[in-house]
Amino acid sequence: MGTIKKKEYSYIEKYSTKTKYKEDNYYYCGDAFANAVGLPGPLMCSINMFLGHSNTAKTNALILSAVDAIKKGHLPVFIITEKKWNWEHAVQLGLQATKNEDGAWEGSFIYNDGFDYVEQITDFINEILDEQEKGNIPQSLLFLWDSVGTIPCKMTFDGKGGKQHTASVLSDKIGMGLHSRITNSKKDSYPYTNTLVVVNQPWVELPDNPFGQPTIKAKGGNALWTAATLVFLFGNQKNSGVSFIPATKSGRKIIFATRTKISVLKNHITGLAFQDGKIIATPHNFINDTKEALEQYKKEYSQYWNGILSGTGEIVLGEAEESIEMDE
């Protein structure tokens, strides 16, 4: 057998590329979040999805991601279409924001809730990315969209389309457009990291036959699901499956925390998917689902709760009250 000479395969070197990529890095949602799912939070330079029914603490994770982004010197860009945004809640979770003389909240972030349809959002994100490329926004960007399933495409907004048109627009604008712009920042040659986190609600598609298994879907079609590198599920697939934790003082009772399941439905980084995590969402942070963590939280924020639960006496933590029966 003859020896293969290197020069006979020079075209391999000529046409091969060896692109260098940044190491994986994450936005940090706290120790309790990491303990529950095995990951710190959303992956940078990618599309991430927080999937879950209402009141399952998805927005908490969104805000905590923004808080960490600011600590890292990155610029959070809030895209709010849910119409349930609460500034006081965001500040309690650590977002540094103050109200100016006109009543508007200001801080090291961009906030926009003036959208009517999907195309306005994707145009807005592209405009921000264009400004970054021009050097007018010299920061890494974290886009935070809350939430996808609450806004139609332009055709549907104008009364000329339906859900299938919205799914088609998301596929075109995000699956085939923004996805590339976001993930290109993974290249080591790109000076910044750009990340998109979307909040979404699930729905379960029943099988065509009685022996089939139901499958979980995300609102807005498959485009975002396909484009997402990480999908975190809060609560159950069929329902929220949360339980509420009360506190009582001098006969007064208040629900102050929510216990929810949290798992990784999709992981294109390590392939690991923790399916049995639980976490407790409080007004101030995520904590571990343990009695010790609850008692420590009560102690740390006793002055805060004394202001809410008036009267004398000790603050007593009650047993969790399930909102609905949790799926097995």
Sine and cosine of phi, psi and omega as CSV:
sin_phi,cos_phi,sin_psi,cos_psi,sin_omega,cos_omega
0.00,0.00,0.78,-0.63,-0.03,-1.00
-0.97,0.26,0.35,-0.94,0.03,-1.00
-0.99,0.13,0.73,-0.68,0.02,-1.00
-0.99,0.14,0.86,-0.51,-0.01,-1.00
-1.00,0.10,0.62,-0.79,-0.06,-1.00
-0.87,0.50,-0.60,0.80,-0.08,-1.00
-0.91,0.42,-0.40,0.92,0.03,-1.00
-0.93,0.36,-0.30,0.95,-0.03,-1.00
-0.89,-0.46,0.48,0.88,-0.02,-1.00
-0.89,0.46,-0.42,0.91,0.00,-1.00
-0.91,0.42,-0.41,0.91,0.04,-1.00
-0.89,0.46,-0.73,0.69,0.03,-1.00
-0.93,0.37,-0.57,0.82,-0.05,-1.00
-0.91,0.42,-0.64,0.77,-0.12,-0.99
-0.97,-0.25,-0.09,1.00,0.03,-1.00
-0.99,0.12,0.53,-0.85,0.10,-0.99
-0.81,-0.59,0.49,-0.87,0.01,-1.00
-0.77,-0.63,0.97,0.26,-0.02,-1.00
-0.94,0.35,0.72,-0.69,0.05,-1.00
-1.00,-0.06,0.66,-0.75,-0.03,-1.00
-0.86,-0.51,0.47,-0.88,0.05,-1.00
-0.92,0.40,0.48,-0.88,0.11,-0.99
-0.92,0.39,0.45,-0.89,0.02,-1.00
-0.89,0.45,0.73,-0.68,0.04,-1.00
-0.62,-0.78,0.41,-0.91,-0.15,-0.99
-0.74,-0.67,0.39,-0.92,0.27,-0.96
-1.00,0.07,0.59,-0.81,-0.21,-0.98
-0.98,-0.21,0.86,-0.52,0.02,-1.00
-0.98,-0.22,0.21,0.98,0.07,-1.00
0.96,-0.29,0.31,-0.95,-0.03,-1.00
-0.87,0.49,-0.68,0.74,-0.07,-1.00
-0.90,0.44,-0.65,0.76,0.05,-1.00
-0.88,0.48,-0.73,0.68,-0.01,-1.00
-0.89,0.45,-0.63,0.77,0.02,-1.00
-0.90,0.43,-0.57,0.82,-0.09,-1.00
-0.97,0.23,-0.62,0.79,-0.12,-0.99
-0.91,-0.42,-0.20,0.98,0.01,-1.00
0.99,0.11,0.12,0.99,0.04,-1.00
-0.70,-0.71,0.54,-0.84,-0.05,-1.00
-0.92,0.40,-0.50,0.86,-0.09,-1.00
0.32,-0.95,-0.42,-0.91,-0.02,-1.00
-0.89,0.45,0.58,-0.81,0.03,-1.00
-0.99,0.11,0.75,-0.66,0.05,-1.00
-0.94,0.35,0.42,-0.91,0.03,-1.00
0.91,0.42,0.51,0.86,-0.02,-1.00
-0.45,-0.89,0.09,-1.00,0.12,-0.99
-0.98,-0.18,0.77,-0.64,0.01,-1.00
-0.85,-0.53,0.52,-0.85,0.02,-1.00
-0.81,-0.58,0.77,-0.64,0.20,-0.98
-0.98,-0.18,0.96,-0.29,-0.13,-0.99
-0.95,-0.31,0.73,-0.68,0.02,-1.00
0.18,-0.98,0.32,-0.95,0.04,-1.00
-0.96,0.28,0.06,-1.00,-0.03,-1.00
-0.88,0.47,0.52,-0.86,0.09,-1.00
0.89,0.46,0.58,0.82,0.04,-1.00
-0.92,-0.38,0.27,0.96,0.13,-0.99
0.98,0.20,0.36,0.93,0.06,-1.00
-0.90,0.43,-0.69,0.72,-0.03,-1.00
-0.92,0.40,-0.54,0.84,0.10,-1.00
-0.83,0.55,-0.74,0.67,0.00,-1.00
-0.90,0.43,-0.60,0.80,0.04,-1.00
-0.88,0.48,-0.74,0.67,-0.03,-1.00
-0.92,0.40,-0.67,0.74,0.01,-1.00
-0.89,0.46,-0.55,0.84,0.09,-1.00
-0.90,0.44,-0.66,0.75,0.02,-1.00
-0.91,0.41,-0.65,0.76,0.03,-1.00
-0.86,0.51,-0.70,0.71,0.01,-1.00
-0.93,0.36,-0.58,0.82,0.03,-1.00
-0.86,0.50,-0.69,0.72,0.01,-1.00
-0.89,0.45,-0.66,0.75,0.05,-1.00
-0.87,0.50,-0.54,0.84,-0.01,-1.00
-0.99,0.11,-0.04,1.00,-0.04,-1.00
0.99,0.10,0.24,0.97,0.02,-1.00
-1.00,-0.05,0.30,-0.96,-0.06,-1.00
-0.96,-0.29,0.94,-0.35,0.11,-0.99
-0.96,0.29,0.65,-0.76,0.06,-1.00
-0.84,-0.55,0.97,-0.23,-0.03,-1.00
-0.99,0.12,0.81,-0.58,0.08,-1.00
-0.89,-0.46,0.98,-0.19,-0.19,-0.98
-0.95,-0.32,0.92,-0.40,0.06,-1.00
-0.86,-0.52,-0.09,1.00,-0.02,-1.00
-0.96,0.29,-0.43,0.90,-0.01,-1.00
0.91,0.42,0.41,0.91,0.05,-1.00
-0.85,-0.53,0.31,0.95,-0.08,-1.00
-0.92,0.39,0.67,-0.75,-0.01,-1.00
-0.76,-0.64,0.92,-0.38,-0.05,-1.00
-0.91,0.41,-0.64,0.77,0.00,-1.00
-0.87,0.49,-0.64,0.77,0.05,-1.00
-0.89,0.45,-0.69,0.72,0.00,-1.00
-0.88,0.47,-0.65,0.76,0.00,-1.00
-0.92,0.39,-0.65,0.76,0.05,-1.00
-0.86,0.52,-0.56,0.83,-0.01,-1.00
-0.99,0.14,0.01,1.00,0.12,-0.99
0.94,-0.35,-0.01,1.00,0.03,-1.00
-0.95,0.32,0.82,-0.57,0.00,-1.00
-0.99,0.14,0.98,-0.18,-0.02,-1.00
-0.62,-0.79,0.63,-0.78,0.03,-1.00
-0.76,-0.65,0.47,-0.88,-0.01,-1.00
-1.00,-0.06,0.79,-0.62,-0.01,-1.00
-1.00,0.09,-0.08,-1.00,-0.07,-1.00
-0.90,0.44,-0.45,0.90,0.00,-1.00
-1.00,0.06,0.01,1.00,0.01,-1.00
1.00,0.04,0.05,1.00,0.01,-1.00
-1.00,-0.01,0.56,-0.83,0.00,-1.00
-1.00,0.02,0.71,-0.71,-0.05,-1.00
-0.80,-0.60,0.43,-0.90,0.05,-1.00
0.07,-1.00,-0.19,-0.98,-0.02,-1.00
-1.00,0.10,0.88,0.47,-0.03,-1.00
-0.35,-0.94,0.26,-0.97,0.16,-0.99
-0.94,-0.33,0.72,-0.70,-0.01,-1.00
-0.77,-0.63,0.78,-0.63,0.00,-1.00
-0.60,-0.80,0.85,-0.53,0.06,-1.00
-0.82,-0.58,0.38,0.92,-0.07,-1.00
-0.98,-0.19,0.74,0.68,-0.05,-1.00
-0.94,-0.35,0.60,-0.80,0.07,-1.00
-0.94,-0.34,-0.46,0.89,-0.04,-1.00
-0.48,-0.88,0.25,-0.97,-0.17,-0.98
-0.85,0.53,-0.67,0.74,-0.08,-1.00
-0.87,0.50,-0.54,0.84,0.06,-1.00
-0.89,0.45,-0.61,0.80,-0.01,-1.00
-0.93,0.36,-0.74,0.67,-0.03,-1.00
-0.92,0.40,-0.58,0.81,0.08,-1.00
-0.90,0.43,-0.64,0.77,0.00,-1.00
-0.89,0.45,-0.72,0.69,0.02,-1.00
-0.88,0.47,-0.69,0.72,0.02,-1.00
-0.89,0.45,-0.60,0.80,0.03,-1.00
-0.90,0.44,-0.68,0.73,0.03,-1.00
-0.89,0.45,-0.67,0.74,0.03,-1.00
-0.90,0.43,-0.60,0.80,0.06,-1.00
-0.88,0.47,-0.68,0.73,0.00,-1.00
-0.91,0.42,-0.57,0.82,0.07,-1.00
-0.90,0.43,-0.70,0.71,-0.02,-1.00
-0.91,0.42,-0.51,0.86,0.03,-1.00
-0.97,0.23,-0.19,0.98,-0.03,-1.00
1.00,-0.04,0.09,1.00,-0.02,-1.00
-0.99,0.13,-0.32,0.95,0.09,-1.00
-0.80,-0.60,1.00,0.07,-0.08,-1.00
-0.99,0.13,0.84,0.54,-0.02,-1.00
-0.58,-0.82,0.42,-0.91,0.21,-0.98
-0.93,0.36,0.50,-0.87,-0.12,-0.99
-0.87,-0.50,0.68,-0.73,0.13,-0.99
-0.86,-0.51,0.96,-0.26,0.03,-1.00
-1.00,0.07,0.75,-0.66,-0.08,-1.00
-0.79,-0.61,0.96,-0.28,-0.11,-0.99
-0.95,-0.31,0.90,-0.44,-0.02,-1.00
-0.77,-0.64,0.99,-0.17,0.05,1.00
-0.64,-0.77,0.25,-0.97,-0.14,-0.99
-0.92,0.38,-0.68,0.73,-0.13,-0.99
-0.97,0.24,0.11,0.99,-0.09,-1.00
-0.96,-0.28,0.13,0.99,-0.07,-1.00
-0.63,-0.78,0.67,-0.74,-0.05,-1.00
-1.00,-0.03,0.06,-1.00,0.18,-0.98
-0.99,0.17,0.13,-0.99,-0.06,-1.00
-0.89,0.45,-0.66,0.76,-0.01,-1.00
-0.87,0.49,-0.69,0.72,0.03,-1.00
-0.93,0.36,-0.64,0.77,0.04,-1.00
-0.86,0.52,-0.60,0.80,0.01,-1.00
-0.99,0.13,0.04,1.00,0.04,-1.00
0.99,0.16,0.37,0.93,-0.07,-1.00
-0.89,-0.46,0.10,0.99,-0.06,-1.00
-0.58,-0.81,-0.21,-0.98,-0.01,-1.00
-0.54,-0.84,-0.27,-0.96,-0.06,-1.00
-0.86,0.50,-0.57,0.82,-0.04,-1.00
-0.91,0.41,-0.52,0.85,0.04,-1.00
-0.94,0.33,-0.64,0.77,0.05,-1.00
-0.88,0.47,-0.68,0.73,0.03,-1.00
-0.88,0.47,-0.62,0.78,0.01,-1.00
-0.91,0.41,-0.65,0.76,0.02,-1.00
-0.91,0.41,-0.69,0.72,0.04,-1.00
-0.88,0.48,-0.64,0.77,0.03,-1.00
-0.89,0.45,-0.66,0.75,-0.03,-1.00
-0.96,0.27,-0.74,0.67,-0.13,-0.99
-0.98,0.19,-0.55,0.83,-0.04,-1.00
-0.96,-0.29,-0.79,0.61,-0.04,-1.00
-0.87,0.49,-0.56,0.83,-0.05,-1.00
-0.92,-0.39,-0.06,1.00,-0.07,-1.00
-0.85,-0.52,-0.97,0.23,-0.08,-1.00
-0.89,0.45,-0.51,0.86,0.01,-1.00
-0.81,0.58,-0.69,0.72,0.00,-1.00
-0.92,0.38,-0.66,0.76,-0.02,-1.00
-0.92,0.40,-0.59,0.81,0.02,-1.00
-0.94,0.35,-0.78,0.63,-0.09,-1.00
-0.95,0.30,-0.38,0.93,0.06,-1.00
-0.89,0.46,-0.40,0.92,0.02,-1.00
-0.95,0.30,-0.11,0.99,0.09,-1.00
-0.95,0.31,-0.36,0.93,-0.01,-1.00
-0.91,0.42,0.67,-0.74,-0.06,-1.00
-0.89,0.45,-0.42,0.91,-0.02,-1.00
-0.97,0.23,-0.28,0.96,-0.02,-1.00
-0.99,0.15,0.76,-0.65,-0.14,-0.99
-0.95,0.30,-0.27,0.96,-0.07,-1.00
-0.77,-0.63,0.21,-0.98,0.17,-0.99
-0.94,-0.34,0.67,-0.74,0.05,-1.00
-0.82,-0.57,0.72,-0.69,-0.14,-0.99
-0.66,-0.75,0.58,-0.81,0.07,-1.00
-0.84,-0.55,0.80,-0.60,0.11,-0.99
-0.88,-0.47,0.82,-0.57,0.01,-1.00
-0.89,-0.46,0.66,-0.75,0.14,-0.99
-0.99,-0.10,0.70,-0.71,-0.06,-1.00
-0.55,-0.84,0.33,-0.95,0.05,-1.00
-0.94,-0.35,0.59,-0.81,-0.01,-1.00
-1.00,-0.03,0.33,-0.94,0.27,-0.96
-0.62,-0.79,0.48,-0.88,-0.10,-0.99
-0.98,-0.22,0.82,-0.58,0.04,-1.00
-1.00,-0.05,0.87,-0.49,-0.03,-1.00
-0.97,0.23,0.52,-0.85,-0.02,-1.00
-0.95,0.32,0.32,-0.95,0.02,-1.00
-0.96,0.27,-0.36,0.93,-0.01,-1.00
-0.80,-0.60,0.38,-0.93,-0.09,-1.00
-0.92,0.38,-0.22,0.98,-0.03,-1.00
-0.99,-0.13,-0.11,0.99,-0.01,-1.00
-0.99,0.15,0.27,-0.96,0.00,-1.00
-0.99,-0.17,0.68,-0.73,0.08,-1.00
-0.91,0.41,0.51,-0.86,0.01,-1.00
-0.87,-0.50,0.58,-0.82,0.00,-1.00
-1.00,0.07,0.68,-0.73,0.03,-1.00
-0.81,-0.58,0.34,-0.94,0.08,-1.00
-0.94,-0.34,0.60,-0.80,0.03,-1.00
-0.87,0.50,0.58,-0.82,0.00,-1.00
1.00,-0.08,0.14,0.99,0.03,-1.00
1.00,0.03,-0.17,-0.98,-0.12,-0.99
-1.00,-0.01,-0.11,0.99,-0.12,-0.99
-0.87,0.49,-0.76,0.64,-0.02,-1.00
-0.93,0.37,-0.62,0.79,0.03,-1.00
-0.88,0.48,-0.70,0.71,-0.01,-1.00
-0.92,0.40,-0.63,0.78,-0.06,-1.00
-0.97,0.25,-0.41,0.91,-0.09,-1.00
-0.95,0.32,0.71,-0.70,0.11,-0.99
-0.99,0.14,-0.63,0.78,0.02,-1.00
-0.82,-0.58,0.71,-0.71,0.14,-0.99
-0.81,-0.59,0.90,-0.44,0.06,-1.00
-0.99,-0.16,0.77,-0.63,0.05,-1.00
-0.98,-0.20,0.82,-0.57,0.07,-1.00
-0.97,-0.24,0.82,-0.57,-0.03,-1.00
0.99,0.15,-0.44,-0.90,-0.01,-1.00
-0.99,-0.15,0.19,-0.98,0.02,-1.00
-0.97,0.24,-0.64,0.77,-0.08,-1.00
-1.00,0.07,-0.46,0.89,-0.03,-1.00
-0.44,-0.90,0.08,-1.00,-0.08,-1.00
-0.91,0.42,-0.66,0.75,0.07,-1.00
0.88,0.47,0.49,0.87,-0.02,-1.00
-1.00,-0.10,0.27,-0.96,0.16,-0.99
-0.76,-0.66,0.58,-0.81,-0.09,-1.00
-0.98,-0.22,0.68,-0.74,-0.06,-1.00
-0.95,-0.30,0.88,-0.48,-0.05,-1.00
-1.00,-0.09,0.30,-0.95,0.16,-0.99
-0.74,-0.68,0.55,-0.83,-0.05,-1.00
-0.76,-0.65,0.65,-0.76,0.10,-1.00
-0.55,-0.84,0.81,-0.59,0.01,-1.00
0.79,0.61,0.63,0.78,0.05,-1.00
0.99,0.10,-0.12,0.99,0.01,-1.00
-1.00,-0.07,0.65,-0.76,-0.10,-0.99
-0.82,-0.58,0.63,-0.78,0.03,-1.00
-0.56,-0.83,0.62,-0.79,0.11,-0.99
-1.00,0.09,0.86,-0.51,-0.10,-0.99
-0.87,-0.49,-0.14,0.99,-0.04,-1.00
-0.48,-0.88,0.38,-0.92,0.00,-1.00
-0.80,-0.60,0.79,-0.61,0.10,-1.00
-1.00,-0.09,0.77,-0.64,-0.01,-1.00
-0.63,-0.78,0.48,-0.88,0.17,-0.98
-0.95,0.32,0.46,-0.89,0.11,-0.99
-0.52,-0.85,0.73,-0.68,-0.06,-1.00
-0.53,-0.85,0.16,-0.99,0.05,-1.00
-0.96,-0.30,0.92,-0.40,0.00,-1.00
-1.00,0.09,-0.52,0.86,-0.04,-1.00
-0.62,-0.78,0.75,-0.66,-0.02,-1.00
-0.59,-0.81,0.97,-0.22,0.02,-1.00
-0.99,-0.14,0.34,0.94,0.03,-1.00
-0.97,-0.24,-0.91,0.41,-0.05,-1.00
-0.96,-0.28,-0.25,0.97,-0.05,-1.00
0.99,0.12,-0.21,0.98,0.01,-1.00
-0.97,0.23,0.60,-0.80,-0.01,-1.00
-0.61,-0.79,0.98,-0.20,0.03,-1.00
-0.97,0.25,0.82,-0.57,-0.10,-1.00
-0.93,-0.37,0.01,1.00,-0.14,-0.99
-0.82,-0.57,0.36,0.93,-0.04,-1.00
-0.98,0.21,0.50,-0.87,0.13,-0.99
-0.70,-0.71,0.50,-0.86,-0.06,-1.00
-0.53,-0.85,0.42,-0.91,0.05,-1.00
-0.91,-0.42,0.82,-0.57,0.03,-1.00
-0.99,-0.14,0.84,-0.54,0.05,-1.00
-0.93,-0.37,0.12,-0.99,0.05,-1.00
-0.90,0.43,-0.25,0.97,-0.12,-0.99
-0.91,-0.41,-0.38,0.92,-0.06,-1.00
-0.08,-1.00,0.01,-1.00,0.22,-0.97
-1.00,-0.05,0.62,-0.78,0.10,-0.99
-0.77,-0.64,0.33,-0.94,0.03,-1.00
-0.90,0.43,0.48,-0.88,-0.01,-1.00
-0.99,0.11,0.93,0.37,0.03,-1.00
-0.66,-0.75,0.41,-0.91,0.05,-1.00
-0.89,0.45,-0.61,0.80,0.00,-1.00
-0.89,0.46,-0.67,0.75,0.00,-1.00
-0.91,0.41,-0.63,0.78,0.04,-1.00
-0.90,0.43,-0.69,0.72,0.01,-1.00
-0.91,0.42,-0.62,0.79,0.03,-1.00
-0.91,0.40,-0.64,0.77,0.04,-1.00
-0.89,0.45,-0.70,0.71,0.02,-1.00
-0.85,0.53,-0.69,0.73,-0.02,-1.00
-0.92,0.39,-0.68,0.73,-0.07,-1.00
-0.92,0.39,-0.56,0.83,-0.07,-1.00
-0.92,-0.40,0.47,0.88,-0.04,-1.00
-0.87,0.49,-0.64,0.77,0.00,-1.00
-0.90,0.44,-0.63,0.78,0.04,-1.00
-0.88,0.47,-0.72,0.70,-0.04,-1.00
-0.96,0.29,-0.50,0.86,0.08,-1.00
-0.87,0.49,-0.53,0.85,0.01,-1.00
-0.96,0.29,-0.40,0.91,0.00,-1.00
-1.00,-0.07,-0.72,0.69,0.02,-1.00
-1.00,-0.06,1.00,0.01,-0.09,-1.00
-0.94,0.34,0.24,-0.97,0.00,-1.00
0.98,-0.20,0.03,-1.00,-0.02,-1.00
-0.99,-0.16,0.19,-0.98,0.04,-1.00
0.96,-0.28,0.14,-0.99,-0.06,-1.00
-1.00,0.09,0.53,-0.84,0.11,-0.99
-0.98,0.20,0.84,-0.54,-0.05,-1.00
-0.93,-0.36,0.82,-0.57,0.04,-1.00
-0.99,0.17,0.73,-0.68,0.00,-1.00
-1.00,-0.10,0.03,-1.00,0.05,-1.00
-0.98,0.21,0.51,-0.86,-0.01,-1.00
-0.89,0.45,0.63,-0.77,0.01,-1.00
-0.90,-0.43,0.92,-0.39,-0.07,-1.00
-0.95,0.31,0.71,-0.70,0.01,-1.00
-0.96,0.30,-0.65,0.76,0.06,-1.00
-0.52,-0.85,0.26,-0.97,-0.02,-1.00
-0.90,0.43,0.76,-0.64,-0.04,-1.00
-0.99,0.14,0.66,-0.75,0.04,-1.00
-0.93,0.37,0.50,-0.87,0.10,-0.99
-0.99,0.14,0.00,0.00,0.00,0.00
